[in-house]
């Protein structure tokens, strides 16, 4: 990729349960199976987009139980940082 993107992936420090707690604590960012909208969306690939992928291949691709993918929308940076920060604190 030669240019930037509004899609980022990151891992939550903890288990899948911890990751779900983080996702459920978000107030501004919506959980979705599909990414790419004017609104910020987040997904858990292991249980959505890649749920049918073999475990060995998921591992090879770096898709694990605490990975999330965030598609940044048009909200202000401060609002997004506040939402992410608050959810991470929980």
PyMOL Python script that loads the backbone (N, CA, C, O; Angstrom):
from pymol import cmd

cmd.read_pdbstr("""\
ATOM      1  N   UNK A   1       0.849  -1.168   0.000  1.00  0.00           N
ATOM      2  CA  UNK A   1       0.000   0.000   0.000  1.00  0.00           C
ATOM      3  C   UNK A   1       0.896   1.232   0.000  1.00  0.00           C
ATOM      4  O   UNK A   1       1.786   1.360   0.841  1.00  0.00           O
ATOM      5  N   UNK A   2       0.669   2.094  -0.899  1.00  0.00           N
ATOM      6  CA  UNK A   2       1.509   3.279  -1.026  1.00  0.00           C
ATOM      7  C   UNK A   2       0.951   4.478  -0.276  1.00  0.00           C
ATOM      8  O   UNK A   2       1.688   5.417   0.025  1.00  0.00           O
ATOM      9  N   UNK A   3      -0.294   4.458   0.019  1.00  0.00           N
ATOM     10  CA  UNK A   3      -0.922   5.585   0.706  1.00  0.00           C
ATOM     11  C   UNK A   3      -1.586   5.092   1.972  1.00  0.00           C
ATOM     12  O   UNK A   3      -1.741   3.890   2.185  1.00  0.00           O
ATOM     13  N   UNK A   4      -1.967   6.017   2.790  1.00  0.00           N
ATOM     14  CA  UNK A   4      -2.603   5.681   4.052  1.00  0.00           C
ATOM     15  C   UNK A   4      -3.993   5.107   3.877  1.00  0.00           C
ATOM     16  O   UNK A   4      -4.523   5.031   2.769  1.00  0.00           O
ATOM     17  N   UNK A   5      -4.556   4.714   4.974  1.00  0.00           N
ATOM     18  CA  UNK A   5      -5.884   4.123   4.974  1.00  0.00           C
ATOM     19  C   UNK A   5      -6.599   4.532   6.254  1.00  0.00           C
ATOM     20  O   UNK A   5      -5.970   4.982   7.212  1.00  0.00           O
ATOM     21  N   UNK A   6      -7.875   4.376   6.261  1.00  0.00           N
ATOM     22  CA  UNK A   6      -8.651   4.641   7.478  1.00  0.00           C
ATOM     23  C   UNK A   6      -8.937   3.357   8.238  1.00  0.00           C
ATOM     24  O   UNK A   6      -9.732   3.361   9.178  1.00  0.00           O
ATOM     25  N   UNK A   7      -8.312   2.276   7.851  1.00  0.00           N
ATOM     26  CA  UNK A   7      -8.500   0.988   8.501  1.00  0.00           C
ATOM     27  C   UNK A   7      -7.246   0.622   9.274  1.00  0.00           C
ATOM     28  O   UNK A   7      -6.145   0.619   8.724  1.00  0.00           O
ATOM     29  N   UNK A   8      -7.420   0.312  10.556  1.00  0.00           N
ATOM     30  CA  UNK A   8      -6.296  -0.133  11.370  1.00  0.00           C
ATOM     31  C   UNK A   8      -6.709  -1.386  12.130  1.00  0.00           C
ATOM     32  O   UNK A   8      -7.885  -1.597  12.426  1.00  0.00           O
ATOM     33  N   UNK A   9      -5.729  -2.196  12.434  1.00  0.00           N
ATOM     34  CA  UNK A   9      -5.961  -3.396  13.240  1.00  0.00           C
ATOM     35  C   UNK A   9      -5.062  -3.306  14.460  1.00  0.00           C
ATOM     36  O   UNK A   9      -3.919  -2.857  14.372  1.00  0.00           O
ATOM     37  N   UNK A  10      -5.587  -3.737  15.597  1.00  0.00           N
ATOM     38  CA  UNK A  10      -4.781  -3.763  16.807  1.00  0.00           C
ATOM     39  C   UNK A  10      -5.299  -4.856  17.725  1.00  0.00           C
ATOM     40  O   UNK A  10      -6.423  -5.338  17.586  1.00  0.00           O
ATOM     41  N   UNK A  11      -4.446  -5.232  18.669  1.00  0.00           N
ATOM     42  CA  UNK A  11      -4.801  -6.304  19.596  1.00  0.00           C
ATOM     43  C   UNK A  11      -5.058  -5.726  20.981  1.00  0.00           C
ATOM     44  O   UNK A  11      -4.370  -4.810  21.431  1.00  0.00           O
ATOM     45  N   UNK A  12      -6.057  -6.280  21.638  1.00  0.00           N
ATOM     46  CA  UNK A  12      -6.357  -5.946  23.020  1.00  0.00           C
ATOM     47  C   UNK A  12      -5.513  -6.843  23.903  1.00  0.00           C
ATOM     48  O   UNK A  12      -5.423  -8.049  23.669  1.00  0.00           O
ATOM     49  N   UNK A  13      -4.901  -6.266  24.905  1.00  0.00           N
ATOM     50  CA  UNK A  13      -4.069  -7.042  25.824  1.00  0.00           C
ATOM     51  C   UNK A  13      -4.989  -7.855  26.728  1.00  0.00           C
ATOM     52  O   UNK A  13      -5.558  -7.324  27.682  1.00  0.00           O
ATOM     53  N   UNK A  14      -5.133  -9.129  26.430  1.00  0.00           N
ATOM     54  CA  UNK A  14      -6.006  -9.988  27.214  1.00  0.00           C
ATOM     55  C   UNK A  14      -6.617 -11.076  26.368  1.00  0.00           C
ATOM     56  O   UNK A  14      -6.116 -11.414  25.295  1.00  0.00           O
ATOM     57  N   UNK A  15      -7.699 -11.613  26.864  1.00  0.00           N
ATOM     58  CA  UNK A  15      -8.378 -12.742  26.233  1.00  0.00           C
ATOM     59  C   UNK A  15      -9.465 -12.271  25.273  1.00  0.00           C
ATOM     60  O   UNK A  15      -9.676 -11.072  25.093  1.00  0.00           O
ATOM     61  N   UNK A  16     -10.153 -13.239  24.660  1.00  0.00           N
ATOM     62  CA  UNK A  16     -11.290 -12.898  23.815  1.00  0.00           C
ATOM     63  C   UNK A  16     -12.388 -12.246  24.655  1.00  0.00           C
ATOM     64  O   UNK A  16     -13.059 -11.323  24.192  1.00  0.00           O
ATOM     65  N   UNK A  17     -12.570 -12.716  25.869  1.00  0.00           N
ATOM     66  CA  UNK A  17     -13.564 -12.108  26.761  1.00  0.00           C
ATOM     67  C   UNK A  17     -13.213 -10.649  27.048  1.00  0.00           C
ATOM     68  O   UNK A  17     -14.093  -9.789  27.048  1.00  0.00           O
ATOM     69  N   UNK A  18     -11.934 -10.367  27.292  1.00  0.00           N
ATOM     70  CA  UNK A  18     -11.496  -8.989  27.509  1.00  0.00           C
ATOM     71  C   UNK A  18     -11.743  -8.138  26.264  1.00  0.00           C
ATOM     72  O   UNK A  18     -12.137  -6.976  26.360  1.00  0.00           O
ATOM     73  N   UNK A  19     -11.509  -8.728  25.113  1.00  0.00           N
ATOM     74  CA  UNK A  19     -11.727  -8.023  23.852  1.00  0.00           C
ATOM     75  C   UNK A  19     -13.204  -7.696  23.669  1.00  0.00           C
ATOM     76  O   UNK A  19     -13.547  -6.590  23.252  1.00  0.00           O
ATOM     77  N   UNK A  20     -14.083  -8.651  23.978  1.00  0.00           N
ATOM     78  CA  UNK A  20     -15.522  -8.397  23.895  1.00  0.00           C
ATOM     79  C   UNK A  20     -15.949  -7.311  24.885  1.00  0.00           C
ATOM     80  O   UNK A  20     -16.802  -6.484  24.562  1.00  0.00           O
ATOM     81  N   UNK A  21     -15.374  -7.306  26.068  1.00  0.00           N
ATOM     82  CA  UNK A  21     -15.681  -6.257  27.051  1.00  0.00           C
ATOM     83  C   UNK A  21     -15.293  -4.889  26.507  1.00  0.00           C
ATOM     84  O   UNK A  21     -16.038  -3.921  26.658  1.00  0.00           O
ATOM     85  N   UNK A  22     -14.116  -4.809  25.868  1.00  0.00           N
ATOM     86  CA  UNK A  22     -13.685  -3.562  25.238  1.00  0.00           C
ATOM     87  C   UNK A  22     -14.682  -3.134  24.164  1.00  0.00           C
ATOM     88  O   UNK A  22     -15.125  -1.986  24.149  1.00  0.00           O
ATOM     89  N   UNK A  23     -15.036  -4.052  23.268  1.00  0.00           N
ATOM     90  CA  UNK A  23     -15.963  -3.730  22.182  1.00  0.00           C
ATOM     91  C   UNK A  23     -17.310  -3.260  22.728  1.00  0.00           C
ATOM     92  O   UNK A  23     -17.880  -2.290  22.229  1.00  0.00           O
ATOM     93  N   UNK A  24     -17.811  -3.937  23.738  1.00  0.00           N
ATOM     94  CA  UNK A  24     -19.116  -3.586  24.304  1.00  0.00           C
ATOM     95  C   UNK A  24     -19.090  -2.279  25.083  1.00  0.00           C
ATOM     96  O   UNK A  24     -20.138  -1.674  25.306  1.00  0.00           O
ATOM     97  N   UNK A  25     -17.914  -1.836  25.498  1.00  0.00           N
ATOM     98  CA  UNK A  25     -17.794  -0.584  26.242  1.00  0.00           C
ATOM     99  C   UNK A  25     -17.753   0.639  25.326  1.00  0.00           C
ATOM    100  O   UNK A  25     -17.904   1.767  25.794  1.00  0.00           O
ATOM    101  N   UNK A  26     -17.551   0.424  24.033  1.00  0.00           N
ATOM    102  CA  UNK A  26     -17.525   1.546  23.090  1.00  0.00           C
ATOM    103  C   UNK A  26     -18.909   2.178  22.998  1.00  0.00           C
ATOM    104  O   UNK A  26     -19.918   1.474  22.955  1.00  0.00           O
ATOM    105  N   UNK A  27     -18.953   3.497  22.969  1.00  0.00           N
ATOM    106  CA  UNK A  27     -20.231   4.201  22.884  1.00  0.00           C
ATOM    107  C   UNK A  27     -20.430   4.901  21.550  1.00  0.00           C
ATOM    108  O   UNK A  27     -21.549   4.955  21.040  1.00  0.00           O
ATOM    109  N   UNK A  28     -19.362   5.437  20.979  1.00  0.00           N
ATOM    110  CA  UNK A  28     -19.451   6.161  19.718  1.00  0.00           C
ATOM    111  C   UNK A  28     -19.232   5.230  18.528  1.00  0.00           C
ATOM    112  O   UNK A  28     -19.933   5.323  17.520  1.00  0.00           O
ATOM    113  N   UNK A  29     -18.276   4.353  18.648  1.00  0.00           N
ATOM    114  CA  UNK A  29     -17.906   3.437  17.569  1.00  0.00           C
ATOM    115  C   UNK A  29     -18.819   2.214  17.616  1.00  0.00           C
ATOM    116  O   UNK A  29     -18.964   1.576  18.659  1.00  0.00           O
ATOM    117  N   UNK A  30     -19.428   1.896  16.480  1.00  0.00           N
ATOM    118  CA  UNK A  30     -20.345   0.765  16.406  1.00  0.00           C
ATOM    119  C   UNK A  30     -19.637  -0.526  16.019  1.00  0.00           C
ATOM    120  O   UNK A  30     -18.718  -0.522  15.200  1.00  0.00           O
ATOM    121  N   UNK A  31     -20.072  -1.626  16.616  1.00  0.00           N
ATOM    122  CA  UNK A  31     -19.597  -2.949  16.234  1.00  0.00           C
ATOM    123  C   UNK A  31     -20.339  -3.356  14.963  1.00  0.00           C
ATOM    124  O   UNK A  31     -21.557  -3.200  14.869  1.00  0.00           O
ATOM    125  N   UNK A  32     -19.602  -3.873  13.997  1.00  0.00           N
ATOM    126  CA  UNK A  32     -20.209  -4.248  12.722  1.00  0.00           C
ATOM    127  C   UNK A  32     -19.437  -5.394  12.094  1.00  0.00           C
ATOM    128  O   UNK A  32     -18.262  -5.601  12.398  1.00  0.00           O
ATOM    129  N   UNK A  33     -20.093  -6.133  11.224  1.00  0.00           N
ATOM    130  CA  UNK A  33     -19.417  -7.189  10.460  1.00  0.00           C
ATOM    131  C   UNK A  33     -18.766  -6.621   9.209  1.00  0.00           C
ATOM    132  O   UNK A  33     -17.838  -7.222   8.666  1.00  0.00           O
ATOM    133  N   UNK A  34     -19.240  -5.474   8.748  1.00  0.00           N
ATOM    134  CA  UNK A  34     -18.731  -4.851   7.530  1.00  0.00           C
ATOM    135  C   UNK A  34     -18.089  -3.517   7.879  1.00  0.00           C
ATOM    136  O   UNK A  34     -18.591  -2.774   8.723  1.00  0.00           O
ATOM    137  N   UNK A  35     -16.991  -3.226   7.231  1.00  0.00           N
ATOM    138  CA  UNK A  35     -16.281  -1.985   7.500  1.00  0.00           C
ATOM    139  C   UNK A  35     -16.336  -1.085   6.280  1.00  0.00           C
ATOM    140  O   UNK A  35     -16.514  -1.550   5.154  1.00  0.00           O
ATOM    141  N   UNK A  36     -16.181   0.208   6.520  1.00  0.00           N
ATOM    142  CA  UNK A  36     -16.156   1.160   5.413  1.00  0.00           C
ATOM    143  C   UNK A  36     -17.442   1.949   5.363  1.00  0.00           C
ATOM    144  O   UNK A  36     -18.384   1.550   4.679  1.00  0.00           O
ATOM    145  N   UNK A  37     -17.502   3.055   6.068  1.00  0.00           N
ATOM    146  CA  UNK A  37     -18.693   3.880   6.141  1.00  0.00           C
ATOM    147  C   UNK A  37     -18.247   5.270   6.561  1.00  0.00           C
ATOM    148  O   UNK A  37     -17.074   5.477   6.873  1.00  0.00           O
ATOM    149  N   UNK A  38     -19.150   6.204   6.571  1.00  0.00           N
ATOM    150  CA  UNK A  38     -18.847   7.533   7.082  1.00  0.00           C
ATOM    151  C   UNK A  38     -18.756   7.516   8.603  1.00  0.00           C
ATOM    152  O   UNK A  38     -18.203   8.436   9.206  1.00  0.00           O
ATOM    153  N   UNK A  39     -19.296   6.475   9.222  1.00  0.00           N
ATOM    154  CA  UNK A  39     -19.266   6.305  10.668  1.00  0.00           C
ATOM    155  C   UNK A  39     -18.179   5.302  11.028  1.00  0.00           C
ATOM    156  O   UNK A  39     -17.953   4.332  10.305  1.00  0.00           O
ATOM    157  N   UNK A  40     -17.513   5.542  12.145  1.00  0.00           N
ATOM    158  CA  UNK A  40     -16.481   4.607  12.587  1.00  0.00           C
ATOM    159  C   UNK A  40     -17.112   3.290  13.012  1.00  0.00           C
ATOM    160  O   UNK A  40     -18.101   3.261  13.745  1.00  0.00           O
ATOM    161  N   UNK A  41     -16.516   2.200  12.531  1.00  0.00           N
ATOM    162  CA  UNK A  41     -17.009   0.855  12.804  1.00  0.00           C
ATOM    163  C   UNK A  41     -15.848  -0.018  13.256  1.00  0.00           C
ATOM    164  O   UNK A  41     -14.701   0.210  12.872  1.00  0.00           O
ATOM    165  N   UNK A  42     -16.152  -1.010  14.069  1.00  0.00           N
ATOM    166  CA  UNK A  42     -15.128  -1.928  14.561  1.00  0.00           C
ATOM    167  C   UNK A  42     -15.657  -3.353  14.461  1.00  0.00           C
ATOM    168  O   UNK A  42     -16.854  -3.597  14.612  1.00  0.00           O
ATOM    169  N   UNK A  43     -14.754  -4.283  14.208  1.00  0.00           N
ATOM    170  CA  UNK A  43     -15.159  -5.673  14.081  1.00  0.00           C
ATOM    171  C   UNK A  43     -14.144  -6.594  14.752  1.00  0.00           C
ATOM    172  O   UNK A  43     -12.990  -6.227  14.972  1.00  0.00           O
ATOM    173  N   UNK A  44     -14.605  -7.787  15.066  1.00  0.00           N
ATOM    174  CA  UNK A  44     -13.774  -8.834  15.663  1.00  0.00           C
ATOM    175  C   UNK A  44     -13.655  -9.931  14.608  1.00  0.00           C
ATOM    176  O   UNK A  44     -14.536 -10.785  14.509  1.00  0.00           O
ATOM    177  N   UNK A  45     -12.573  -9.920  13.814  1.00  0.00           N
ATOM    178  CA  UNK A  45     -12.463 -10.829  12.671  1.00  0.00           C
ATOM    179  C   UNK A  45     -12.608 -12.314  12.995  1.00  0.00           C
ATOM    180  O   UNK A  45     -13.177 -13.065  12.202  1.00  0.00           O
ATOM    181  N   UNK A  46     -12.100 -12.747  14.153  1.00  0.00           N
ATOM    182  CA  UNK A  46     -12.154 -14.170  14.484  1.00  0.00           C
ATOM    183  C   UNK A  46     -13.577 -14.703  14.513  1.00  0.00           C
ATOM    184  O   UNK A  46     -13.821 -15.845  14.124  1.00  0.00           O
ATOM    185  N   UNK A  47     -14.511 -13.892  14.967  1.00  0.00           N
ATOM    186  CA  UNK A  47     -15.899 -14.354  15.092  1.00  0.00           C
ATOM    187  C   UNK A  47     -16.819 -13.799  14.011  1.00  0.00           C
ATOM    188  O   UNK A  47     -18.016 -14.087  14.012  1.00  0.00           O
ATOM    189  N   UNK A  48     -16.268 -12.998  13.080  1.00  0.00           N
ATOM    190  CA  UNK A  48     -17.117 -12.438  12.024  1.00  0.00           C
ATOM    191  C   UNK A  48     -16.541 -12.760  10.651  1.00  0.00           C
ATOM    192  O   UNK A  48     -16.811 -13.828  10.101  1.00  0.00           O
ATOM    193  N   UNK A  49     -15.765 -11.864  10.103  1.00  0.00           N
ATOM    194  CA  UNK A  49     -15.292 -11.984   8.724  1.00  0.00           C
ATOM    195  C   UNK A  49     -14.443 -13.219   8.465  1.00  0.00           C
ATOM    196  O   UNK A  49     -14.419 -13.723   7.343  1.00  0.00           O
ATOM    197  N   UNK A  50     -13.744 -13.717   9.484  1.00  0.00           N
ATOM    198  CA  UNK A  50     -12.863 -14.864   9.300  1.00  0.00           C
ATOM    199  C   UNK A  50     -13.295 -16.070  10.142  1.00  0.00           C
ATOM    200  O   UNK A  50     -12.486 -16.951  10.432  1.00  0.00           O
ATOM    201  N   UNK A  51     -14.555 -16.104  10.526  1.00  0.00           N
ATOM    202  CA  UNK A  51     -15.033 -17.188  11.392  1.00  0.00           C
ATOM    203  C   UNK A  51     -14.955 -18.561  10.721  1.00  0.00           C
ATOM    204  O   UNK A  51     -14.823 -19.574  11.409  1.00  0.00           O
ATOM    205  N   UNK A  52     -15.035 -18.608   9.407  1.00  0.00           N
ATOM    206  CA  UNK A  52     -14.996 -19.895   8.710  1.00  0.00           C
ATOM    207  C   UNK A  52     -13.588 -20.287   8.260  1.00  0.00           C
ATOM    208  O   UNK A  52     -13.398 -21.341   7.654  1.00  0.00           O
ATOM    209  N   UNK A  53     -12.611 -19.446   8.553  1.00  0.00           N
ATOM    210  CA  UNK A  53     -11.231 -19.738   8.159  1.00  0.00           C
ATOM    211  C   UNK A  53     -10.617 -20.721   9.147  1.00  0.00           C
ATOM    212  O   UNK A  53     -10.806 -20.595  10.357  1.00  0.00           O
ATOM    213  N   UNK A  54      -9.889 -21.688   8.635  1.00  0.00           N
ATOM    214  CA  UNK A  54      -9.208 -22.689   9.446  1.00  0.00           C
ATOM    215  C   UNK A  54      -8.308 -22.013  10.486  1.00  0.00           C
ATOM    216  O   UNK A  54      -7.662 -21.007  10.194  1.00  0.00           O
ATOM    217  N   UNK A  55      -8.272 -22.569  11.693  1.00  0.00           N
ATOM    218  CA  UNK A  55      -7.502 -21.993  12.803  1.00  0.00           C
ATOM    219  C   UNK A  55      -6.026 -21.828  12.463  1.00  0.00           C
ATOM    220  O   UNK A  55      -5.418 -20.824  12.836  1.00  0.00           O
ATOM    221  N   UNK A  56      -5.445 -22.788  11.767  1.00  0.00           N
ATOM    222  CA  UNK A  56      -4.032 -22.696  11.402  1.00  0.00           C
ATOM    223  C   UNK A  56      -3.780 -21.528  10.457  1.00  0.00           C
ATOM    224  O   UNK A  56      -2.780 -20.823  10.594  1.00  0.00           O
ATOM    225  N   UNK A  57      -4.675 -21.322   9.503  1.00  0.00           N
ATOM    226  CA  UNK A  57      -4.525 -20.218   8.567  1.00  0.00           C
ATOM    227  C   UNK A  57      -4.731 -18.881   9.284  1.00  0.00           C
ATOM    228  O   UNK A  57      -4.007 -17.919   9.031  1.00  0.00           O
ATOM    229  N   UNK A  58      -5.727 -18.827  10.184  1.00  0.00           N
ATOM    230  CA  UNK A  58      -5.919 -17.600  10.971  1.00  0.00           C
ATOM    231  C   UNK A  58      -4.644 -17.252  11.724  1.00  0.00           C
ATOM    232  O   UNK A  58      -4.223 -16.095  11.749  1.00  0.00           O
ATOM    233  N   UNK A  59      -4.044 -18.243  12.326  1.00  0.00           N
ATOM    234  CA  UNK A  59      -2.810 -18.029  13.074  1.00  0.00           C
ATOM    235  C   UNK A  59      -1.707 -17.517  12.156  1.00  0.00           C
ATOM    236  O   UNK A  59      -0.981 -16.586  12.506  1.00  0.00           O
ATOM    237  N   UNK A  60      -1.589 -18.119  10.999  1.00  0.00           N
ATOM    238  CA  UNK A  60      -0.580 -17.697  10.018  1.00  0.00           C
ATOM    239  C   UNK A  60      -0.810 -16.253   9.583  1.00  0.00           C
ATOM    240  O   UNK A  60       0.144 -15.513   9.340  1.00  0.00           O
ATOM    241  N   UNK A  61      -2.070 -15.857   9.487  1.00  0.00           N
ATOM    242  CA  UNK A  61      -2.422 -14.495   9.067  1.00  0.00           C
ATOM    243  C   UNK A  61      -2.378 -13.484  10.208  1.00  0.00           C
ATOM    244  O   UNK A  61      -2.535 -12.284   9.983  1.00  0.00           O
ATOM    245  N   UNK A  62      -2.165 -13.965  11.431  1.00  0.00           N
ATOM    246  CA  UNK A  62      -2.113 -13.068  12.582  1.00  0.00           C
ATOM    247  C   UNK A  62      -3.481 -12.682  13.121  1.00  0.00           C
ATOM    248  O   UNK A  62      -3.627 -11.686  13.828  1.00  0.00           O
ATOM    249  N   UNK A  63      -4.472 -13.479  12.779  1.00  0.00           N
ATOM    250  CA  UNK A  63      -5.837 -13.209  13.243  1.00  0.00           C
ATOM    251  C   UNK A  63      -6.072 -14.063  14.477  1.00  0.00           C
ATOM    252  O   UNK A  63      -6.188 -15.285  14.387  1.00  0.00           O
ATOM    253  N   UNK A  64      -6.142 -13.414  15.621  1.00  0.00           N
ATOM    254  CA  UNK A  64      -6.310 -14.142  16.873  1.00  0.00           C
ATOM    255  C   UNK A  64      -7.513 -13.598  17.658  1.00  0.00           C
ATOM    256  O   UNK A  64      -8.200 -12.683  17.203  1.00  0.00           O
ATOM    257  N   UNK A  65      -7.751 -14.163  18.817  1.00  0.00           N
ATOM    258  CA  UNK A  65      -8.952 -13.843  19.596  1.00  0.00           C
ATOM    259  C   UNK A  65      -8.989 -12.428  20.154  1.00  0.00           C
ATOM    260  O   UNK A  65     -10.051 -11.959  20.563  1.00  0.00           O
ATOM    261  N   UNK A  66      -7.848 -11.735  20.179  1.00  0.00           N
ATOM    262  CA  UNK A  66      -7.859 -10.386  20.723  1.00  0.00           C
ATOM    263  C   UNK A  66      -7.581  -9.311  19.668  1.00  0.00           C
ATOM    264  O   UNK A  66      -7.296  -8.163  20.008  1.00  0.00           O
ATOM    265  N   UNK A  67      -7.666  -9.685  18.399  1.00  0.00           N
ATOM    266  CA  UNK A  67      -7.481  -8.741  17.302  1.00  0.00           C
ATOM    267  C   UNK A  67      -8.808  -8.064  16.959  1.00  0.00           C
ATOM    268  O   UNK A  67      -9.848  -8.718  16.881  1.00  0.00           O
ATOM    269  N   UNK A  68      -8.759  -6.752  16.756  1.00  0.00           N
ATOM    270  CA  UNK A  68      -9.918  -6.010  16.267  1.00  0.00           C
ATOM    271  C   UNK A  68      -9.481  -5.164  15.081  1.00  0.00           C
ATOM    272  O   UNK A  68      -8.310  -4.807  14.951  1.00  0.00           O
ATOM    273  N   UNK A  69     -10.442  -4.849  14.218  1.00  0.00           N
ATOM    274  CA  UNK A  69     -10.191  -3.981  13.065  1.00  0.00           C
ATOM    275  C   UNK A  69     -11.112  -2.788  13.176  1.00  0.00           C
ATOM    276  O   UNK A  69     -12.322  -2.932  13.351  1.00  0.00           O
ATOM    277  N   UNK A  70     -10.525  -1.603  13.071  1.00  0.00           N
ATOM    278  CA  UNK A  70     -11.261  -0.350  13.202  1.00  0.00           C
ATOM    279  C   UNK A  70     -11.224   0.402  11.886  1.00  0.00           C
ATOM    280  O   UNK A  70     -10.156   0.657  11.329  1.00  0.00           O
ATOM    281  N   UNK A  71     -12.395   0.749  11.399  1.00  0.00           N
ATOM    282  CA  UNK A  71     -12.535   1.581  10.220  1.00  0.00           C
ATOM    283  C   UNK A  71     -12.951   2.965  10.705  1.00  0.00           C
ATOM    284  O   UNK A  71     -14.061   3.148  11.205  1.00  0.00           O
ATOM    285  N   UNK A  72     -12.052   3.937  10.554  1.00  0.00           N
ATOM    286  CA  UNK A  72     -12.280   5.281  11.082  1.00  0.00           C
ATOM    287  C   UNK A  72     -13.198   6.063  10.141  1.00  0.00           C
ATOM    288  O   UNK A  72     -12.975   6.120   8.932  1.00  0.00           O
ATOM    289  N   UNK A  73     -14.222   6.655  10.722  1.00  0.00           N
ATOM    290  CA  UNK A  73     -15.178   7.444   9.961  1.00  0.00           C
ATOM    291  C   UNK A  73     -14.893   8.934  10.057  1.00  0.00           C
ATOM    292  O   UNK A  73     -13.739   9.354  10.145  1.00  0.00           O
ATOM    293  N   UNK A  74     -15.950   9.721  10.040  1.00  0.00           N
ATOM    294  CA  UNK A  74     -15.820  11.172   9.983  1.00  0.00           C
ATOM    295  C   UNK A  74     -15.950  11.872  11.334  1.00  0.00           C
ATOM    296  O   UNK A  74     -15.987  13.101  11.384  1.00  0.00           O
ATOM    297  N   UNK A  75     -16.020  11.121  12.417  1.00  0.00           N
ATOM    298  CA  UNK A  75     -16.111  11.738  13.732  1.00  0.00           C
ATOM    299  C   UNK A  75     -14.811  12.497  14.029  1.00  0.00           C
ATOM    300  O   UNK A  75     -13.789  12.264  13.385  1.00  0.00           O
ATOM    301  N   UNK A  76     -14.859  13.390  14.991  1.00  0.00           N
ATOM    302  CA  UNK A  76     -13.643  14.124  15.349  1.00  0.00           C
ATOM    303  C   UNK A  76     -12.659  13.185  16.032  1.00  0.00           C
ATOM    304  O   UNK A  76     -13.050  12.232  16.707  1.00  0.00           O
ATOM    305  N   UNK A  77     -11.398  13.468  15.847  1.00  0.00           N
ATOM    306  CA  UNK A  77     -10.340  12.651  16.439  1.00  0.00           C
ATOM    307  C   UNK A  77     -10.498  12.607  17.957  1.00  0.00           C
ATOM    308  O   UNK A  77     -10.365  11.543  18.563  1.00  0.00           O
ATOM    309  N   UNK A  78     -10.779  13.744  18.571  1.00  0.00           N
ATOM    310  CA  UNK A  78     -10.921  13.781  20.028  1.00  0.00           C
ATOM    311  C   UNK A  78     -12.046  12.880  20.514  1.00  0.00           C
ATOM    312  O   UNK A  78     -11.899  12.198  21.528  1.00  0.00           O
ATOM    313  N   UNK A  79     -13.169  12.870  19.799  1.00  0.00           N
ATOM    314  CA  UNK A  79     -14.290  12.008  20.192  1.00  0.00           C
ATOM    315  C   UNK A  79     -13.919  10.529  20.080  1.00  0.00           C
ATOM    316  O   UNK A  79     -14.264   9.729  20.949  1.00  0.00           O
ATOM    317  N   UNK A  80     -13.221  10.176  19.016  1.00  0.00           N
ATOM    318  CA  UNK A  80     -12.803   8.786  18.831  1.00  0.00           C
ATOM    319  C   UNK A  80     -11.789   8.366  19.894  1.00  0.00           C
ATOM    320  O   UNK A  80     -11.887   7.272  20.449  1.00  0.00           O
ATOM    321  N   UNK A  81     -10.825   9.226  20.175  1.00  0.00           N
ATOM    322  CA  UNK A  81      -9.827   8.915  21.195  1.00  0.00           C
ATOM    323  C   UNK A  81     -10.461   8.771  22.568  1.00  0.00           C
ATOM    324  O   UNK A  81     -10.068   7.905  23.351  1.00  0.00           O
ATOM    325  N   UNK A  82     -11.438   9.613  22.862  1.00  0.00           N
ATOM    326  CA  UNK A  82     -12.142   9.525  24.134  1.00  0.00           C
ATOM    327  C   UNK A  82     -12.890   8.198  24.241  1.00  0.00           C
ATOM    328  O   UNK A  82     -12.837   7.533  25.275  1.00  0.00           O
ATOM    329  N   UNK A  83     -13.584   7.818  23.173  1.00  0.00           N
ATOM    330  CA  UNK A  83     -14.334   6.562  23.183  1.00  0.00           C
ATOM    331  C   UNK A  83     -13.406   5.367  23.347  1.00  0.00           C
ATOM    332  O   UNK A  83     -13.663   4.490  24.171  1.00  0.00           O
ATOM    333  N   UNK A  84     -12.331   5.328  22.568  1.00  0.00           N
ATOM    334  CA  UNK A  84     -11.379   4.230  22.651  1.00  0.00           C
ATOM    335  C   UNK A  84     -10.708   4.184  24.036  1.00  0.00           C
ATOM    336  O   UNK A  84     -10.567   3.119  24.637  1.00  0.00           O
ATOM    337  N   UNK A  85     -10.304   5.354  24.517  1.00  0.00           N
ATOM    338  CA  UNK A  85      -9.640   5.428  25.826  1.00  0.00           C
ATOM    339  C   UNK A  85     -10.536   4.969  26.959  1.00  0.00           C
ATOM    340  O   UNK A  85     -10.101   4.231  27.843  1.00  0.00           O
ATOM    341  N   UNK A  86     -11.797   5.408  26.936  1.00  0.00           N
ATOM    342  CA  UNK A  86     -12.740   4.996  27.972  1.00  0.00           C
ATOM    343  C   UNK A  86     -12.990   3.495  27.948  1.00  0.00           C
ATOM    344  O   UNK A  86     -13.060   2.854  28.996  1.00  0.00           O
ATOM    345  N   UNK A  87     -13.123   2.940  26.750  1.00  0.00           N
ATOM    346  CA  UNK A  87     -13.365   1.495  26.629  1.00  0.00           C
ATOM    347  C   UNK A  87     -12.144   0.698  27.087  1.00  0.00           C
ATOM    348  O   UNK A  87     -12.288  -0.359  27.701  1.00  0.00           O
ATOM    349  N   UNK A  88     -10.945   1.199  26.792  1.00  0.00           N
ATOM    350  CA  UNK A  88      -9.734   0.498  27.219  1.00  0.00           C
ATOM    351  C   UNK A  88      -9.556   0.541  28.732  1.00  0.00           C
ATOM    352  O   UNK A  88      -9.038  -0.408  29.321  1.00  0.00           O
ATOM    353  N   UNK A  89      -9.978   1.630  29.364  1.00  0.00           N
ATOM    354  CA  UNK A  89      -9.855   1.750  30.809  1.00  0.00           C
ATOM    355  C   UNK A  89     -10.721   0.733  31.550  1.00  0.00           C
ATOM    356  O   UNK A  89     -10.384   0.316  32.658  1.00  0.00           O
ATOM    357  N   UNK A  90     -11.817   0.342  30.946  1.00  0.00           N
ATOM    358  CA  UNK A  90     -12.727  -0.629  31.579  1.00  0.00           C
ATOM    359  C   UNK A  90     -12.091  -1.975  31.566  1.00  0.00           C
ATOM    360  O   UNK A  90     -12.682  -2.941  32.049  1.00  0.00           O
TER     361      UNK A  90
END
""", "prot")
cmd.dss("prot")
cmd.show_as("cartoon", "prot")
cmd.util.cbc("prot")
cmd.orient("prot")
